[in-house]
Amino acid sequence: MKILYVTPLVAGFEDILNGKTESRGLPSFIFPLRELLRRGHQTDIILISDYNKAFDIKADWISADHIIANINHDLVSTKGIQRTVNKVCSFIELLYILAKCLGSHTYDFVYCHGTAALTGNLMANLFRVRCGYRIYGTVNLINRIQKYGRMKTMLLSPVYTAIFNLRKEFMIITDDGTHGDQVYDQLCFRKKYKSYFWLNGVDKEIDYGGCRLFVPEKPYLFHAARICRNKGQHRDVMLLRMLHKKGRKLHLYFAGHIVDEKYRQEMEEYIDKNDLKGYVTFLGDIKREDLQNYAVNAVAVPLFDRYSNQGNVFLECAMAGAVIITYHEKPLERFIKNGENGFFVHNGHEACRIIESLCDMDKDARKKIAEKLKIAAGKTLLSWDERVRKEIQLIETAVIKEQNSR
C-alpha cells in the first residue's frame, strides 16, 4: 500500500535527519512510521519544518528518498511582514505539493500528524482519499472550554475545531492527561469517524546493563523532557534551591532536546544567581535505556508540566521503577496511590518535604515505593510492540477499504 505522511518535524525525527541511527524522542511518532516501512508499505513524507540543512540519514529503516518535500515553515527567526509572507508562501507550497501528490491518484491513505497537518486532511477530502489523524495531546484546550464555554473555544481555536470536524477514517488522541476525550466530545459536532483515546506504550523489558552514561553516586533528582517552559524544568530548579536552603545538597540532572534556548538561558541565570552552579547538569538527549537508569537511581523524578504529567516520561519512568513526585491530576490516579507508590503535591514546598523524607530513607525503602508503581504501570500499559500493532492495524484496515472501493 502507498501512504502519504503529512507532519511537522518532531524532535525524535530530527535526530534521524541529523545522522543518528536511533531516535531519542517521541517514540509514538517514530515507532509506527518505522513499522510501516519495515512491513514494506511505501510511505512518502511531507515535512512542515524550519529544517534547512541537508539530510544526513544513517538509520537502516529509512532514507532521504522517503521525504518527498520539506515545506519551509521558518516562523521563528522572522518577524512582522516577513513572518506573514513566509507563512503564506509555506501554505501555498504545501497546497501545491499535496495537490500534485493526491492528483496522481496513487496514494491509498493520507496520515496527518499534529495541528500543522490540517491542510493534509482538507486536501485528502477534496481528492477523496481516505485519511487518518494523529493528535499528541490537546494542550490547554480543556481549560479554555471550562473558562469560555464550547462555542467561544471553537472560535478561539479554529485549527482544532477544523481538525475535529473534518471527514476522516479515524483519529488517535494521546491519553496524556490533557483530557483529549473530553475535548473531542465538546469540539466535534460531526462524530462520523472513529476516535481512539490511547495511552502510549512502554519498554517492558529494560536492560540496565546497557547503561553507558555515568550515573552519579551523590543523591540527585532527575527530569527527562524537552527543555521548554511548558515542561516546567524551572520549577525543578526552584525546588533544588529550597532543598539547598535546608542543607540538602542534592544535584539535578536534565535530559532532553533543548527546544527553547532562551528558556534554558533564563534557568542558567537563576542557577548562577542562587549558587546552584555545579549542581545542575543538562545532559542533552540520551538513549532511552540511559534515561531509565538515571530515573531509577534518582532520589526522585519531579514532574511539573504546565498542562499534563502523563506523557512519555511519566510512563517510561513508572515502568522503569522510579519514585515520581507530580501534581495531583485525576488521570494519574489509575497509576499512583498517594504516599504508597508515588506522591501527589500541590506546590514546591510539599515536594520539598517529601524529598527530604525520601533522602532520610535507605535506598531499599525507596525502591519498594517505586516497585509498587512499576507493578501498577505494568498492569495498565501496553508494550510498544502491542501499541504500534494497534495503530498499524487501523491504517491497514482503512487502506483495504480504499482499495476495495475502487
C-alpha positions as CSV (number, residue, x, y, z in Angstrom):
1,M,0.0,0.0,0.0
2,K,1.1,3.6,-0.5
3,I,0.8,6.1,2.3
4,L,1.4,9.9,2.4
5,Y,2.5,11.2,5.8
6,V,1.9,14.9,6.4
7,T,3.7,16.0,9.5
8,P,5.7,18.7,11.3
9,L,9.3,17.9,12.3
10,V,9.2,16.3,15.8
11,A,12.3,16.2,17.9
12,G,12.7,12.4,17.6
13,F,12.6,12.6,13.8
14,E,15.1,15.4,13.7
15,D,17.5,13.0,15.4
16,I,17.2,10.7,12.4
17,L,17.7,13.6,9.9
18,N,20.9,14.6,11.8
19,G,22.5,11.2,11.4
20,K,21.6,9.3,14.5
21,T,20.7,5.7,14.0
22,E,18.2,5.7,16.9
23,S,15.7,8.4,17.7
24,R,15.8,9.8,21.2
25,G,12.4,11.5,21.3
26,L,8.6,10.9,20.6
27,P,8.6,7.2,20.1
28,S,4.8,7.5,19.5
29,F,5.7,9.1,16.1
30,I,8.9,7.1,15.3
31,F,7.8,3.6,16.0
32,P,4.6,3.4,13.8
33,L,6.4,5.0,10.9
34,R,9.3,2.6,11.3
35,E,7.0,-0.4,11.4
36,L,5.1,0.7,8.3
37,L,8.4,0.9,6.4
38,R,9.6,-2.4,7.7
39,R,6.4,-4.1,6.6
40,G,7.2,-2.9,3.1
41,H,4.5,-0.2,2.8
42,Q,5.6,2.6,0.5
43,T,5.5,5.7,2.8
44,D,6.2,9.1,1.5
45,I,6.7,12.0,3.9
46,I,5.8,15.7,3.5
47,L,7.6,17.6,6.3
48,I,6.5,21.0,7.5
49,S,9.5,22.4,9.3
50,D,12.2,25.0,9.6
51,Y,14.9,22.4,9.0
52,N,17.2,23.9,6.3
53,K,20.2,21.5,6.4
54,A,21.0,18.6,4.1
55,F,19.6,15.3,5.4
56,D,22.2,13.0,6.9
57,I,20.1,9.9,7.4
58,K,22.0,6.8,8.6
59,A,19.2,4.8,10.2
60,D,18.7,1.5,8.4
61,W,14.9,1.7,8.1
62,I,14.5,5.0,6.3
63,S,16.3,7.0,3.6
64,A,16.1,10.6,2.3
65,D,14.1,9.3,-0.7
66,H,11.1,8.8,1.7
67,I,11.0,12.6,2.3
68,I,9.4,13.9,-0.9
69,A,9.1,17.5,0.3
70,N,10.3,19.8,3.2
71,I,8.0,22.8,3.4
72,N,9.9,25.7,4.8
73,H,7.9,26.8,7.9
74,D,10.6,29.2,9.4
75,L,8.4,31.4,11.6
76,V,11.0,31.5,14.4
77,S,13.7,33.7,13.0
78,T,11.4,36.1,11.1
79,K,9.1,38.8,12.4
80,G,6.4,41.1,11.2
81,I,5.6,41.3,7.5
82,Q,8.3,38.7,6.6
83,R,6.8,36.2,9.0
84,T,3.4,36.6,7.4
85,V,4.9,36.3,3.9
86,N,6.7,33.1,4.9
87,K,3.6,31.7,6.3
88,V,1.6,32.4,3.2
89,C,4.3,31.0,0.9
90,S,4.6,27.9,3.0
91,F,0.8,27.3,2.8
92,I,0.7,27.8,-1.0
93,E,3.7,25.4,-1.4
94,L,2.0,22.8,0.8
95,L,-1.2,23.1,-1.2
96,Y,0.7,22.6,-4.4
97,I,2.6,19.6,-3.2
98,L,-0.5,17.9,-1.8
99,A,-2.5,18.6,-5.0
100,K,0.3,17.2,-7.1
101,C,0.6,14.0,-4.9
102,L,-3.1,13.3,-4.4
103,G,-4.0,14.3,-8.0
104,S,-1.9,11.4,-9.2
105,H,-4.5,9.1,-7.6
106,T,-1.7,6.7,-6.5
107,Y,-2.0,7.1,-2.7
108,D,-4.2,4.8,-0.7
109,F,-4.1,6.8,2.5
110,V,-3.0,10.2,4.0
111,Y,-1.8,10.2,7.6
112,C,-1.8,13.6,9.2
113,H,0.1,14.4,12.4
114,G,-0.3,17.5,14.7
115,T,-2.1,20.8,14.0
116,A,0.4,21.7,11.2
117,A,-1.1,18.9,9.1
118,L,-4.6,20.2,8.9
119,T,-4.2,21.0,5.2
120,G,-3.4,17.4,4.6
121,N,-6.9,16.4,5.9
122,L,-8.5,19.1,3.8
123,M,-6.8,18.1,0.6
124,A,-7.4,14.4,1.3
125,N,-11.1,15.1,1.5
126,L,-11.0,17.2,-1.7
127,F,-9.3,14.4,-3.6
128,R,-11.4,11.7,-2.0
129,V,-8.5,9.8,-0.4
130,R,-9.1,8.2,3.0
131,C,-7.1,9.7,5.8
132,G,-6.4,9.4,9.5
133,Y,-5.3,11.9,12.1
134,R,-2.9,11.7,15.0
135,I,-3.0,14.3,17.8
136,Y,-0.4,14.2,20.5
137,G,-2.5,15.6,23.3
138,T,-4.7,18.7,23.4
139,V,-2.5,21.1,25.5
140,N,-4.8,23.6,27.4
141,L,-8.0,23.2,25.4
142,I,-9.9,21.7,28.3
143,N,-9.1,24.8,30.4
144,R,-10.3,27.0,27.6
145,I,-13.6,25.1,27.4
146,Q,-14.1,25.3,31.1
147,K,-13.3,29.1,31.1
148,Y,-15.0,30.3,27.9
149,G,-17.5,27.5,27.1
150,R,-17.8,25.4,24.0
151,M,-18.7,27.9,21.3
152,K,-16.2,30.6,22.2
153,T,-13.4,27.9,22.4
154,M,-14.3,26.8,18.9
155,L,-13.9,30.3,17.7
156,L,-10.7,30.9,19.6
157,S,-9.2,27.5,18.4
158,P,-10.3,27.3,14.7
159,V,-7.5,24.8,13.8
160,Y,-8.5,22.3,16.4
161,T,-12.2,22.8,15.6
162,A,-11.5,22.0,11.9
163,I,-9.3,19.0,12.7
164,F,-12.0,17.5,15.0
165,N,-14.8,18.1,12.4
166,L,-13.3,17.3,9.0
167,R,-14.1,13.9,7.5
168,K,-11.6,11.1,8.2
169,E,-11.4,7.4,8.9
170,F,-10.2,7.7,12.4
171,M,-8.4,9.9,14.9
172,I,-6.0,8.8,17.6
173,I,-5.6,11.2,20.5
174,T,-2.8,10.6,23.0
175,D,-4.1,10.0,26.5
176,D,-1.5,12.2,28.1
177,G,-3.6,13.8,30.8
178,T,-4.8,16.8,28.8
179,H,-8.4,15.2,28.6
180,G,-8.4,14.8,24.9
181,D,-11.5,12.6,25.1
182,Q,-13.5,15.4,26.7
183,V,-12.1,18.0,24.2
184,Y,-13.2,15.8,21.4
185,D,-16.7,15.4,22.9
186,Q,-17.0,19.2,23.2
187,L,-15.5,20.4,19.9
188,C,-16.6,17.6,17.5
189,F,-20.1,18.1,16.1
190,R,-19.8,15.6,13.3
191,K,-18.9,12.3,15.2
192,K,-18.9,10.4,11.9
193,Y,-15.5,8.8,12.3
194,K,-13.9,6.5,15.0
195,S,-11.9,8.2,17.7
196,Y,-9.4,6.4,19.9
197,F,-8.0,7.8,23.1
198,W,-4.9,5.7,23.8
199,L,-2.0,5.7,26.2
200,N,1.4,5.4,24.7
201,G,3.4,2.2,25.0
202,V,6.4,1.5,27.2
203,D,9.5,-0.7,27.1
204,K,8.6,-3.6,29.4
205,E,12.0,-5.3,29.1
206,I,14.8,-3.0,30.3
207,D,18.4,-3.9,30.1
208,Y,20.1,-1.9,32.8
209,G,23.4,-3.5,31.9
210,G,23.3,-1.4,28.7
211,C,23.8,1.9,30.5
212,R,26.8,3.8,29.0
213,L,26.5,7.0,30.8
214,F,27.8,7.8,34.3
215,V,25.2,7.5,37.0
216,P,26.1,9.8,39.9
217,E,26.9,8.3,43.3
218,K,25.7,11.5,45.1
219,P,22.0,11.9,45.6
220,Y,20.2,13.7,42.8
221,L,16.9,14.5,41.2
222,F,16.2,13.7,37.5
223,H,13.8,15.1,34.9
224,A,13.7,14.0,31.2
225,A,11.7,16.1,28.8
226,R,12.2,18.7,26.0
227,I,13.7,21.8,27.6
228,C,10.9,24.3,27.2
229,R,8.8,26.4,29.5
230,N,5.7,24.1,29.3
231,K,7.6,21.2,30.7
232,G,8.4,23.1,33.9
233,Q,12.1,22.5,34.4
234,H,12.4,25.9,36.1
235,R,10.2,24.5,38.9
236,D,12.7,21.7,39.5
237,V,15.5,24.3,39.8
238,M,13.4,26.3,42.3
239,L,12.8,23.1,44.2
240,L,16.5,22.4,44.3
241,R,17.1,25.9,45.8
242,M,14.6,25.1,48.6
243,L,16.4,21.9,49.3
244,H,19.8,23.5,49.4
245,K,18.5,26.2,51.9
246,K,17.5,23.3,54.1
247,G,21.0,21.8,53.9
248,R,20.1,19.1,51.4
249,K,22.8,19.4,48.7
250,L,21.2,17.3,46.0
251,H,22.2,17.5,42.4
252,L,19.7,17.9,39.5
253,Y,20.0,16.3,36.0
254,F,18.0,17.3,33.0
255,A,17.8,15.1,29.9
256,G,16.2,16.1,26.6
257,H,16.4,18.2,23.5
258,I,16.8,21.9,24.1
259,V,14.0,23.5,22.0
260,D,13.8,26.8,23.8
261,E,17.3,28.2,24.2
262,K,16.1,31.4,25.8
263,Y,14.3,29.4,28.5
264,R,17.5,27.4,29.1
265,Q,19.5,30.6,29.5
266,E,17.0,32.0,32.0
267,M,17.4,28.9,34.1
268,E,21.2,29.2,33.8
269,E,21.0,32.8,35.1
270,Y,18.8,31.6,38.0
271,I,21.2,28.8,38.8
272,D,24.2,31.2,38.9
273,K,22.3,33.8,41.0
274,N,21.3,31.2,43.6
275,D,24.7,29.5,44.0
276,L,23.5,26.3,42.3
277,K,26.2,26.2,39.7
278,G,27.8,22.7,39.6
279,Y,24.7,21.2,41.0
280,V,22.6,21.3,37.8
281,T,23.6,19.4,34.7
282,F,22.0,19.4,31.2
283,L,22.7,16.0,29.7
284,G,21.1,16.7,26.3
285,D,19.3,13.9,24.5
286,I,20.2,10.5,25.8
287,K,19.3,6.9,24.9
288,R,16.1,5.5,26.4
289,E,17.9,2.9,28.4
290,D,20.2,5.6,29.9
291,L,17.2,7.7,30.7
292,Q,15.6,4.8,32.6
293,N,18.9,4.2,34.5
294,Y,19.1,7.8,35.6
295,A,15.4,7.7,36.7
296,V,15.7,4.5,38.7
297,N,18.8,5.7,40.6
298,A,17.5,9.1,41.4
299,V,16.1,10.1,44.8
300,A,13.0,11.2,42.9
301,V,11.7,12.2,39.5
302,P,9.8,15.5,39.9
303,L,7.3,16.2,37.0
304,F,5.7,19.6,37.0
305,D,4.5,20.0,33.4
306,R,2.3,23.1,32.8
307,Y,-0.5,21.1,31.2
308,S,-0.2,17.4,31.9
309,N,2.2,15.0,33.5
310,Q,1.1,11.7,32.0
311,G,3.3,11.8,28.9
312,N,6.0,9.5,27.7
313,V,8.4,10.5,30.6
314,F,5.9,9.5,33.3
315,L,5.1,6.2,31.6
316,E,8.7,5.3,31.0
317,C,9.9,6.3,34.5
318,A,7.0,4.5,36.1
319,M,7.7,1.3,34.2
320,A,11.4,1.5,34.9
321,G,10.8,1.7,38.6
322,A,11.4,5.3,39.7
323,V,10.0,7.3,42.6
324,I,7.8,10.0,41.0
325,I,6.5,13.3,42.5
326,T,4.0,15.2,40.5
327,Y,0.9,17.4,40.6
328,H,-2.4,15.7,41.5
329,E,-4.2,15.1,38.3
330,K,-7.2,12.8,38.0
331,P,-5.9,10.7,35.1
332,L,-2.8,9.8,37.2
333,E,-4.9,8.2,39.9
334,R,-5.0,5.0,37.8
335,F,-1.3,4.7,38.5
336,I,-0.4,6.5,41.7
337,K,-1.8,5.8,45.2
338,N,-0.5,8.9,47.0
339,G,2.1,8.0,49.6
340,E,2.2,4.3,48.7
341,N,3.8,4.1,45.2
342,G,4.3,7.8,44.4
343,F,3.5,11.2,45.5
344,F,1.0,13.9,44.6
345,V,1.8,17.5,45.5
346,H,0.2,20.9,45.0
347,N,3.3,23.1,45.3
348,G,7.1,23.1,45.6
349,H,7.0,23.3,49.4
350,E,5.1,20.0,49.6
351,A,7.6,18.4,47.1
352,C,10.5,19.7,49.2
353,R,9.2,18.0,52.4
354,I,8.6,14.7,50.6
355,I,12.1,14.7,49.1
356,E,13.6,15.4,52.5
357,S,11.8,12.3,53.8
358,L,13.0,10.3,50.8
359,C,16.6,11.4,51.5
360,D,16.3,10.0,55.0
361,M,15.1,6.6,53.7
362,D,17.6,4.0,52.7
363,K,17.7,3.0,49.0
364,D,15.8,-0.2,49.6
365,A,12.8,1.6,51.1
366,R,12.7,4.0,48.1
367,K,12.9,1.0,45.8
368,K,9.9,-0.6,47.4
369,I,7.8,2.5,46.7
370,A,9.0,2.5,43.0
371,E,8.4,-1.2,42.6
372,K,4.7,-0.8,43.5
373,L,4.3,1.9,40.8
374,K,6.1,-0.3,38.3
375,I,3.6,-3.1,39.0
376,A,0.6,-0.7,38.6
377,A,2.0,0.6,35.4
378,G,2.7,-2.9,34.0
379,K,-1.0,-3.9,34.6
380,T,-2.2,-0.8,32.7
381,L,0.2,-0.2,29.9
382,L,0.9,-2.0,26.6
383,S,4.4,-2.7,25.3
384,W,5.4,-0.5,22.4
385,D,5.1,-3.5,20.0
386,E,1.5,-4.1,21.1
387,R,0.6,-0.4,20.9
388,V,2.2,0.0,17.5
389,R,0.4,-3.0,16.1
390,K,-3.0,-1.5,17.1
391,E,-2.2,1.7,15.2
392,I,-0.9,-0.1,12.1
393,Q,-4.0,-2.2,12.0
394,L,-6.2,0.9,11.8
395,I,-4.1,2.2,8.9
396,E,-4.1,-1.2,7.0
397,T,-7.9,-1.6,7.5
398,A,-8.5,1.9,6.1
399,V,-6.3,1.1,3.1
400,I,-8.1,-2.1,2.4
401,K,-11.4,-0.2,2.4
402,E,-9.9,2.3,0.0
403,Q,-8.6,-0.3,-2.4
404,N,-11.9,-2.2,-2.3
405,S,-13.9,0.9,-3.1
406,R,-12.1,1.5,-6.4
